[in-house]
Amino acid sequence: MLHMQGVTKIYRTELVETHALRALDLHVRDGEFVAVTGPSGSGKTTFLNIAGLLEEFTGGSYLLDGEDVSKLGDDARSKLRNRKIGFIFQSFNLIPDLNLFDNVDVPLRYRGMAASERKSRIEDALTRVGLGSRMKHFPAELSGGQQQRAGIARALAGSPRLLLADEPTGNLDSQMARSVMELLEEINGQGTTIVMVTHDPELAARAQRNVHIVDGMATDLRIDAGLMRPTAAVQTAAP
């Protein structure tokens, strides 16, 4: 699903050159659940932006579902992103003046779907995350956990092959965080590939595999009988 080989990202100004990613190798199989961990400033956000086709990389190669994204122009990248990738954000990113139905509808409108198909997808997605009875509620009328579930529904409505989650439980208490994690595990169990950035070791341990990013480089961690041990990223994650 996701194949990065030697990916680098350099930010340049007139005086400073910053290496955000340094020859990062990362391979995620179709249907896998991978947690990405690492200290602040390690390159996790840059990796996630590149994985989500929100940012271009400086060097290396990146294949998304077998397609070389480096050869795509802006329009083609946008179409591929809208078709295959869903995003879940720490801050929910719901539009406060829209109810849940309309919040989930926003990204679908950009895909030019017929109103009937959008309605079916929205209702199915909100029901799937347990918010079928709250479609006309506004974000301010919901708990933090419910708002995050609405954010997940927004991502699911587009039927993405890959879900990218950026600290999806960062603004939730422990009980709500577990509830959201259980939902993500359920979604993954139904075949959706998930890559989740998290600082929470308890949540990371529930993923099928951990990748630790430090100084822009990734170390693959396998989970074996509750213990994590470093392994070679390319070998362990190869399809």
C-alpha positions as CSV (number, residue, x, y, z in Angstrom):
1,M,0.0,0.0,0.0
2,L,2.7,2.5,1.0
3,H,6.3,2.0,-0.2
4,M,8.9,4.7,0.7
5,Q,12.5,4.1,-0.2
6,G,15.3,6.5,0.7
7,V,12.8,9.4,1.1
8,T,14.4,12.7,2.1
9,K,12.9,16.1,2.8
10,I,15.1,19.2,3.1
11,Y,13.7,22.6,4.0
12,R,15.9,25.5,2.8
13,T,16.1,29.2,3.5
14,E,18.8,31.6,2.6
15,L,20.7,30.8,5.8
16,V,19.5,27.4,7.0
17,E,19.2,23.9,5.5
18,T,17.0,21.6,7.7
19,H,16.9,17.8,7.0
20,A,13.5,16.7,8.2
21,L,13.7,13.2,6.7
22,R,17.0,11.4,6.0
23,A,16.8,8.4,3.6
24,L,13.6,7.1,5.3
25,D,12.6,3.6,4.3
26,L,9.1,2.5,5.2
27,H,6.8,-0.1,3.7
28,V,3.2,-0.7,4.9
29,R,1.3,-3.7,3.5
30,D,-2.3,-3.5,2.4
31,G,-4.6,-4.0,5.4
32,E,-1.9,-3.4,8.0
33,F,-2.2,-1.2,11.1
34,V,1.1,0.7,11.8
35,A,1.8,3.0,14.7
36,V,4.4,5.7,14.1
37,T,6.2,7.0,17.2
38,G,9.1,9.4,18.0
39,P,9.9,12.5,19.9
40,S,8.7,16.0,18.9
41,G,10.7,17.3,15.9
42,S,11.7,13.8,14.8
43,G,10.0,14.1,11.4
44,K,6.7,12.3,12.1
45,T,4.6,15.2,10.8
46,T,6.7,15.6,7.7
47,F,6.4,11.9,7.0
48,L,2.6,12.0,7.5
49,N,2.3,15.0,5.1
50,I,4.3,13.3,2.5
51,A,2.4,10.0,2.9
52,G,-0.9,12.0,2.5
53,L,0.4,13.7,-0.6
54,L,0.1,17.1,1.1
55,E,3.8,17.8,0.7
56,E,6.4,16.9,-1.8
57,F,9.7,15.2,-0.9
58,T,13.2,16.1,-1.9
59,G,14.6,12.7,-2.9
60,G,13.9,9.0,-2.9
61,S,10.8,7.2,-4.1
62,Y,7.3,6.8,-2.9
63,L,4.7,4.4,-4.3
64,L,1.2,4.6,-3.1
65,D,-0.8,1.5,-3.9
66,G,1.7,0.8,-6.6
67,E,1.6,4.2,-8.2
68,D,4.8,6.4,-8.3
69,V,3.5,9.7,-6.9
70,S,6.7,11.6,-7.8
71,K,5.6,11.6,-11.4
72,L,2.2,13.2,-10.7
73,G,1.3,16.8,-11.1
74,D,-0.8,18.7,-8.5
75,D,-4.2,17.9,-10.0
76,A,-3.3,14.2,-10.3
77,R,-2.0,14.1,-6.7
78,S,-5.2,15.8,-5.5
79,K,-7.4,13.2,-7.3
80,L,-5.3,10.3,-6.0
81,R,-5.5,11.7,-2.4
82,N,-9.2,12.2,-2.5
83,R,-9.8,8.8,-4.0
84,K,-7.5,6.7,-1.8
85,I,-6.6,8.5,1.4
86,G,-8.6,9.5,4.5
87,F,-7.3,11.8,7.2
88,I,-8.1,11.8,10.9
89,F,-6.8,14.8,12.9
90,Q,-6.1,15.4,16.6
91,S,-8.1,18.6,16.6
92,F,-11.1,17.0,14.8
93,N,-11.2,19.8,12.2
94,L,-15.0,19.9,12.1
95,I,-16.7,23.0,10.8
96,P,-18.6,24.4,13.8
97,D,-21.4,26.0,11.7
98,L,-22.3,22.7,10.0
99,N,-24.1,19.7,11.5
100,L,-22.5,16.3,11.3
101,F,-24.2,15.3,8.1
102,D,-22.9,18.4,6.3
103,N,-19.4,18.1,7.8
104,V,-19.1,14.6,6.4
105,D,-20.6,15.8,3.1
106,V,-17.9,18.5,2.5
107,P,-15.1,16.3,1.1
108,L,-17.6,14.2,-0.9
109,R,-18.8,17.3,-2.8
110,Y,-15.2,17.8,-4.1
111,R,-15.5,14.4,-5.7
112,G,-18.5,15.3,-7.8
113,M,-20.7,12.6,-6.4
114,A,-24.5,12.6,-7.0
115,A,-26.5,13.8,-4.0
116,S,-28.1,10.4,-3.5
117,E,-24.8,8.6,-3.3
118,R,-23.4,11.2,-0.9
119,K,-26.4,10.8,1.3
120,S,-26.1,7.0,1.4
121,R,-22.3,7.2,2.2
122,I,-22.8,9.9,4.9
123,E,-25.6,7.9,6.7
124,D,-23.6,4.7,6.5
125,A,-20.4,6.3,7.8
126,L,-22.1,8.0,10.7
127,T,-24.0,4.9,11.6
128,R,-20.8,2.9,11.4
129,V,-19.2,5.1,14.1
130,G,-22.3,5.1,16.3
131,L,-23.6,8.6,15.5
132,G,-26.5,7.6,13.2
133,S,-29.0,9.3,15.6
134,R,-26.9,12.5,15.8
135,M,-26.6,13.5,12.1
136,K,-28.3,16.9,12.7
137,H,-26.3,17.8,15.8
138,F,-23.6,20.4,15.6
139,P,-20.0,19.8,16.9
140,A,-20.5,21.9,20.0
141,E,-23.3,19.6,21.0
142,L,-21.0,16.6,21.1
143,S,-18.4,15.3,23.5
144,G,-14.8,15.2,22.4
145,G,-15.0,11.5,21.7
146,Q,-18.1,11.9,19.6
147,Q,-16.4,14.7,17.6
148,Q,-13.5,12.4,16.9
149,R,-15.9,9.7,15.8
150,A,-17.5,12.3,13.4
151,G,-14.0,13.0,12.1
152,I,-13.5,9.3,11.5
153,A,-16.9,9.1,9.7
154,R,-15.8,12.0,7.4
155,A,-12.8,10.0,6.4
156,L,-14.6,6.7,6.0
157,A,-17.3,8.2,3.8
158,G,-14.8,8.4,1.0
159,S,-14.1,4.7,1.2
160,P,-10.3,5.3,1.5
161,R,-7.8,2.5,1.0
162,L,-5.5,4.2,3.5
163,L,-6.3,6.1,6.7
164,L,-3.7,8.5,8.1
165,A,-4.3,9.4,11.7
166,D,-2.4,12.2,13.4
167,E,-2.6,11.8,17.2
168,P,-6.3,10.8,16.9
169,T,-6.7,10.4,20.7
170,G,-4.4,13.4,21.7
171,N,-7.3,15.6,22.9
172,L,-9.3,12.8,24.6
173,D,-9.4,11.3,28.1
174,S,-8.2,7.7,28.5
175,Q,-11.7,6.2,28.3
176,M,-12.6,8.0,25.1
177,A,-9.1,7.3,23.7
178,R,-9.7,3.6,24.2
179,S,-13.1,3.8,22.6
180,V,-11.7,5.5,19.5
181,M,-8.8,3.0,19.3
182,E,-11.3,0.2,19.4
183,L,-13.2,1.8,16.5
184,L,-9.9,2.1,14.5
185,E,-9.1,-1.5,15.2
186,E,-12.6,-2.5,13.9
187,I,-12.1,-0.4,10.8
188,N,-8.7,-2.0,10.2
189,G,-10.2,-5.5,10.7
190,Q,-12.6,-4.7,7.8
191,G,-9.6,-4.3,5.5
192,T,-8.6,-0.6,5.7
193,T,-4.9,0.2,6.0
194,I,-4.1,2.5,8.9
195,V,-1.0,4.5,9.7
196,M,-1.3,6.3,13.1
197,V,1.1,8.8,14.6
198,T,0.9,8.7,18.4
199,H,2.9,9.6,21.5
200,D,0.9,7.1,23.6
201,P,2.9,3.9,24.1
202,E,-0.2,2.0,25.2
203,L,-2.0,2.8,22.0
204,A,1.1,2.2,19.9
205,A,1.4,-1.3,21.4
206,R,-2.1,-2.2,20.1
207,A,-1.0,-1.7,16.5
208,Q,0.3,-4.7,14.5
209,R,3.6,-3.0,14.0
210,N,5.5,0.1,15.3
211,V,7.8,2.3,13.4
212,H,10.0,4.7,15.4
213,I,11.2,7.9,13.7
214,V,14.2,9.7,15.2
215,D,16.2,12.4,13.4
216,G,14.3,11.8,10.2
217,M,15.1,8.1,10.0
218,A,12.8,5.1,10.7
219,T,13.4,2.0,12.8
220,D,10.9,-0.8,12.4
221,L,9.7,-2.4,15.6
222,R,7.9,-5.8,15.6
223,I,5.5,-6.6,18.4
224,D,6.1,-10.1,19.7
225,A,4.4,-11.4,22.8
226,G,3.9,-7.9,24.1
227,L,7.5,-6.9,23.6
228,M,8.9,-4.6,20.8
229,R,12.3,-5.4,19.3
230,P,14.1,-3.5,16.5
231,T,14.3,-5.1,13.1
232,A,15.3,-4.1,9.6
233,A,12.5,-2.0,8.2
234,V,12.8,-3.2,4.6
235,Q,13.0,-6.9,5.4
236,T,10.3,-7.1,8.0
237,A,7.8,-4.9,6.2
238,A,8.3,-6.2,2.7
239,P,5.0,-7.4,0.9
